[in-house]
Structure formats: C-alpha cells, structure tokens
Amino acid sequence: MSRNASWSFLKARAAWLLSGLLSPFVLVPFFSAFFVLAVSENRWEFLKVYLFCVGCSAGVPAVYIGYNVYSGKITDMHVKLLNQRRGPFRAGMFGLACQAIGLWGIGAPRVLVVYAVSIFISSLLFATISERWKISVHTGVLGTLLAGALVILHWSPWWLLLQGPLIWARAHRKRHHARQGLGGALLGFLPSWLGLTYFA
C-alpha cells in the first residue's frame, strides 16, 4: 500500500471512529448520567430521572429509526438522506416534549427542566431547517451536551473545540458539508446555553 493510500485509509478510519464515538446514541446516555448525578439528592432520584431522560431523548427516536431501518423505509441509523429525516425528527421532538413535560411533572430539579425545554426548542429549529437543508444532528447534539457540561458541570469552554474533529469527520465521510456541521454545532449550543444561563 502506498503512503497516500495508507494516509487515506487512516483518515477514513479516524472519521468513522469519531462519527461513532460522538454519535448522539452514544453521547446522550453518557452525558445524561453526569448531568442527573450532579443535581440528584439520592440514588433513587438519580436512577428514576436518568432512565426517564434517556428513554425519552434517545430511546424514542432510536426505536422509531430502528424499526424503520428494519422495515426498509429508512436507509441507515444515521438517516443520511434528507428526504428520510422528517419522521425521525418528529419522533425526536415527541420524545423531547415528553421529557420536558415529564421532568416538570415529577418535580425534577429546575435546571434539568429548563435544559429539557431548551433542547425541545432546539429540536423545533432543527426540524424546520432540515426540511430544506441537511444540518448536522451529530454536531447539534454535541453542542447541546457541551452547553450543559459548561453550565451544569462547570467544564472549561475549551471543550467546545471538540466540535472541530467531529465537523471534519462528518465532512470527510461526506455526510455533511463543513458549514452544515458548524450550523448544527451553533444551533445545538446556543438555545441550551442561553436557557441554562438565564433561566435555570
């Protein structure tokens, strides 16, 4: 294998690995555990709230997409085709609406309720834009989660640089243009950061 071929292979594998590790279905359960743990009063509250959040935010769209991939209506779990995205977005919005209402209903910590409402608002914007433009959900979800990490977990803003490798990976795999990745990152981050900063 030539040096150029080897380098191309390594870049392709790195892009694949980054896309997988920073997938919404991986990140949401991971980050949610830290968010809920940071504000829970006891183990029972943590378990109850954590499972509810993951079930609504990741479980609902995952079940919808998985069923439709199995039945042949959607090409793959990442929903790479623009014309297949309406249904998954609606399933996601339904799950996020249930999450926000449910957290308020069970008296979850205020910061989580505000966060859930902010994420739902962001999902509405994503769904609207995705009718015509394939904005990146990968970078959008990462942006939303990093906003929560900055405010709830007090992470350094330097963690926002993690978007760079993900934007590159999605563009390298030809899933999105770089501007679609950047647009997703901003649209994911800003509503959550503003909501948490000014209303939590």
RAVEN-V539097 format. One record per residue. RES is the residue in one letter. SS is DSSP state (~ for helix, > for strand, _ for the rest). PHI is phi as a letter, one per 40 degrees, with the letter a starting at -180 (999 if undefined). PSI is psi as a letter, one per 40 degrees, with the letter a starting at -180 (none if undefined). Layout:
BEGIN
res = <RES & RES>
ss = <SS & SS>
phi = <PHI & PHI>
psi = <PSI & PSI>
END
This chain:
BEGIN
res = <M & S & R & N & A & S & W & S & F & L & K & A & R & A & A & W & L & L & S & G & L & L & S & P & F & V & L & V & P & F & F & S & A & F & F & V & L & A & V & S & E & N & R & W & E & F & L & K & V & Y & L & F & C & V & G & C & S & A & G & V & P & A & V & Y & I & G & Y & N & V & Y & S & G & K & I & T & D & M & H & V & K & L & L & N & Q & R & R & G & P & F & R & A & G & M & F & G & L & A & C & Q & A & I & G & L & W & G & I & G & A & P & R & V & L & V & V & Y & A & V & S & I & F & I & S & S & L & L & F & A & T & I & S & E & R & W & K & I & S & V & H & T & G & V & L & G & T & L & L & A & G & A & L & V & I & L & H & W & S & P & W & W & L & L & L & Q & G & P & L & I & W & A & R & A & H & R & K & R & H & H & A & R & Q & G & L & G & G & A & L & L & G & F & L & P & S & W & L & G & L & T & Y & F & A>
ss = <_ & _ & ~ & ~ & ~ & ~ & ~ & ~ & ~ & ~ & ~ & ~ & ~ & ~ & ~ & ~ & ~ & ~ & ~ & ~ & ~ & _ & _ & ~ & ~ & ~ & ~ & ~ & ~ & ~ & ~ & ~ & ~ & ~ & ~ & ~ & ~ & ~ & ~ & _ & _ & _ & ~ & ~ & ~ & ~ & ~ & ~ & ~ & ~ & ~ & ~ & ~ & ~ & ~ & ~ & ~ & ~ & ~ & ~ & ~ & ~ & ~ & ~ & ~ & ~ & ~ & ~ & ~ & ~ & _ & _ & _ & _ & _ & _ & _ & _ & _ & _ & _ & ~ & ~ & ~ & ~ & ~ & ~ & ~ & ~ & ~ & ~ & ~ & ~ & ~ & ~ & ~ & ~ & ~ & ~ & ~ & ~ & ~ & ~ & ~ & ~ & _ & _ & _ & _ & ~ & ~ & ~ & ~ & ~ & ~ & ~ & ~ & ~ & ~ & ~ & ~ & ~ & ~ & ~ & ~ & ~ & ~ & ~ & ~ & _ & _ & _ & _ & _ & _ & _ & ~ & ~ & ~ & ~ & ~ & ~ & ~ & ~ & ~ & ~ & ~ & ~ & ~ & ~ & ~ & _ & _ & _ & _ & _ & ~ & ~ & ~ & ~ & ~ & ~ & ~ & ~ & ~ & ~ & ~ & ~ & ~ & ~ & ~ & ~ & _ & _ & _ & _ & _ & ~ & ~ & ~ & ~ & ~ & ~ & ~ & ~ & ~ & ~ & ~ & ~ & ~ & ~ & ~ & ~ & ~ & ~ & ~ & ~ & ~ & ~ & _>
phi = <999 & c & c & c & c & c & c & c & c & c & c & c & c & c & c & c & c & c & c & c & c & b & c & d & c & c & c & c & c & c & c & d & d & c & c & c & c & c & b & c & c & a & c & c & c & d & c & c & c & c & c & c & c & c & c & c & c & b & c & c & c & c & c & c & c & d & c & c & c & c & c & g & c & b & c & a & c & c & f & c & c & d & c & b & c & c & c & d & c & c & c & c & c & c & c & c & c & c & c & c & c & c & c & c & c & c & g & c & d & d & c & c & c & c & c & c & c & c & c & c & c & c & c & c & c & c & c & c & c & c & c & b & a & c & c & c & c & d & c & c & c & c & c & c & c & c & c & c & c & c & c & c & c & g & c & c & c & c & c & c & c & c & c & d & d & c & d & c & c & c & c & c & c & g & c & a & c & d & c & c & c & c & c & c & c & c & c & c & c & c & d & c & c & c & c & c & c & b & b & c>
psi = <h & i & d & d & d & d & d & d & d & d & d & d & d & d & d & d & d & d & d & d & d & f & i & d & e & d & d & d & d & d & d & d & d & d & d & d & d & d & e & i & d & i & d & d & d & d & d & d & d & d & d & d & d & d & d & d & d & d & d & d & d & d & d & d & d & d & d & d & d & d & e & e & d & h & d & i & d & e & g & e & h & d & e & e & e & d & d & d & d & d & d & d & d & d & d & d & d & d & d & d & d & d & d & d & d & e & f & i & i & d & d & d & d & d & d & d & d & d & d & d & d & d & d & d & d & d & d & d & d & e & d & e & h & g & i & h & d & d & d & d & d & d & d & d & d & d & d & d & d & d & d & d & e & f & i & i & e & d & e & d & e & d & d & d & d & d & d & d & d & d & d & d & e & f & d & i & i & d & d & d & d & d & d & d & d & d & d & d & d & d & d & d & d & d & d & d & d & e & e & none>
END
